[in-house]
Amino acid sequence: MLFAVVVSAALNSMVVARTGYALLIPQLTAFYSWSYAEAGATITFLMIGIAIGTPVAGALADRHGPRIVLLPLVAVAGLMLMLLSKSGGSLSIFYGGHLPIGLTSITR
């Protein structure tokens, strides 16, 4: 569980989401037999979630404090990553799982 939370926090950073994700696409295409377009579309869902979630999470962190907001967000992202590991190659589950991960994104 701790490993999933740490990985979640790492993947939630904007730097990894924008640059490091491209390193995973060849592995996704090889492992799940997806096309590059299908694997690359996951970043789109992640970025949509980030675009929606960051302002909301930031406003909540300003109002209630970052610790109160960040802890549940990291836990939700970790749970979503654990669920994604059980997706079995389903694109709809994989796409649907990246949106909530993006929603839990917050940058400072």
URDA-V184518 format. One record per helix or strand. SS is the DSSP state (2 for helix, 1 for strand). FROM is the first residue (numbers start at 1). LEN is the number of residues. Records with the same first field share a line. If there is no record, write none. Layout:
SS->FROM-LEN, FROM-LEN
This chain:
2->2-10, 14-7, 22-11, 36-29, 66-19, 91-13
